Amino acid sequence: MYSNFIYEAINQIHINFDPWKGYYEPIFTLLNKTLKNKDLRYTISCRFYVENGKITRIDREEVSSKIEAREFLIKISPVVSAGIINDLYIGGSFFDLYFHFATKEWIDKVIANEGKT
């Protein structure tokens, strides 16, 4: 039943990651690559490193675009609230996002629609 709720949320939530090219696209491409080889039957996390308020790395990979962490977190707040992203932990110079099975599907949808989901 919970999984049905998550899949319904994926189809109902509308977020516009604009500007896409060169700004949000590198974040989602890197997330897609990171989650591709992980077993999403279990909750996994990605650590986003922040310097001077901007996201600089996800786990060990450097991000080519330097997005404001605050702006990114505001954009994804409906996804966190709906449970598509399982949890969020904010530390001093980083934040962790915890993903589960449906997150990969949502990220694929964001990429396929070039930031419009």
C-alpha positions as CSV (number, residue, x, y, z in Angstrom):
1,M,0.0,0.0,0.0
2,Y,2.8,2.4,0.8
3,S,4.4,1.7,-2.5
4,N,1.2,2.6,-4.3
5,F,1.1,5.9,-2.5
6,I,4.7,6.6,-3.6
7,Y,4.0,5.8,-7.2
8,E,0.9,7.9,-7.2
9,A,3.0,10.8,-5.7
10,I,5.5,10.4,-8.6
11,N,2.7,10.9,-11.1
12,Q,1.1,13.8,-9.2
13,I,3.9,16.0,-8.1
14,H,4.9,18.7,-10.5
15,I,8.3,20.4,-10.1
16,N,10.1,22.5,-12.7
17,F,13.9,22.2,-12.4
18,D,14.6,25.3,-14.5
19,P,17.2,26.2,-15.8
20,W,17.9,22.5,-16.7
21,K,20.9,22.5,-19.0
22,G,24.1,23.0,-17.2
23,Y,22.4,23.8,-13.9
24,Y,20.2,21.0,-12.5
25,E,21.0,18.4,-15.2
26,P,24.5,17.6,-13.8
27,I,23.0,16.9,-10.3
28,F,20.4,14.5,-11.7
29,T,22.8,12.8,-14.1
30,L,25.2,12.2,-11.2
31,L,22.3,10.9,-8.9
32,N,21.2,8.6,-11.7
33,K,24.7,7.2,-12.1
34,T,25.1,6.9,-8.3
35,L,21.8,5.0,-7.8
36,K,22.2,2.9,-10.9
37,N,24.5,0.3,-9.3
38,K,22.9,0.2,-5.9
39,D,20.3,-2.2,-4.5
40,L,17.3,0.0,-3.9
41,R,15.5,-2.6,-2.0
42,Y,17.2,-1.0,1.0
43,T,17.4,2.6,1.9
44,I,20.6,4.1,0.6
45,S,22.0,7.6,1.1
46,C,23.9,10.1,-0.9
47,R,25.9,12.8,0.8
48,F,25.8,16.3,-0.8
49,Y,28.8,18.4,0.2
50,V,28.3,22.1,0.5
51,E,30.8,24.9,0.4
52,N,29.8,28.6,0.6
53,G,26.2,27.5,0.3
54,K,26.7,25.7,-3.0
55,I,26.6,21.9,-3.7
56,T,30.1,20.9,-4.8
57,R,30.1,17.1,-4.6
58,I,27.8,14.2,-4.3
59,D,29.5,11.4,-2.5
60,R,32.9,11.3,-4.1
61,E,31.9,12.9,-7.5
62,E,32.4,16.6,-8.1
63,V,29.4,18.4,-9.5
64,S,30.1,20.6,-12.5
65,S,27.3,23.1,-11.7
66,K,27.4,24.9,-8.4
67,I,23.7,25.0,-7.3
68,E,22.7,26.8,-4.1
69,A,22.0,24.0,-1.6
70,R,19.1,26.0,-0.2
71,E,17.5,26.4,-3.6
72,F,17.8,22.7,-4.4
73,L,16.3,21.7,-1.0
74,I,13.4,24.0,-1.5
75,K,12.8,22.6,-5.0
76,I,12.8,19.0,-3.8
77,S,10.7,19.6,-0.6
78,P,7.5,18.2,-2.1
79,V,9.4,15.0,-3.0
80,V,10.7,14.7,0.5
81,S,7.2,15.5,2.0
82,A,5.6,12.8,-0.2
83,G,8.1,10.2,0.8
84,I,9.7,9.7,-2.6
85,I,12.9,10.7,-0.9
86,N,12.8,8.7,2.3
87,D,14.6,11.1,4.6
88,L,16.9,14.1,4.8
89,Y,19.7,14.9,7.3
90,I,21.3,18.3,7.4
91,G,24.8,18.5,8.9
92,G,27.2,21.5,9.0
93,S,28.9,21.3,5.6
94,F,26.8,18.5,4.0
95,F,23.3,17.0,3.8
96,D,22.3,13.4,3.2
97,L,19.3,12.3,1.2
98,Y,18.0,8.8,1.8
99,F,16.6,7.0,-1.2
100,H,14.5,3.9,-1.6
101,F,13.0,1.9,-4.5
102,A,10.8,4.6,-6.1
103,T,13.4,7.4,-6.1
104,K,15.2,5.9,-9.2
105,E,12.0,6.0,-11.2
106,W,11.4,9.6,-10.2
107,I,15.0,10.6,-11.2
108,D,14.6,8.8,-14.5
109,K,11.3,10.8,-15.1
110,V,13.0,14.1,-14.2
111,I,15.9,13.4,-16.7
112,A,13.5,12.2,-19.5
113,N,11.4,15.3,-19.2
114,E,14.5,17.6,-19.0
115,G,13.7,18.8,-15.5
116,K,9.9,19.0,-15.7
117,T,8.2,16.4,-13.6
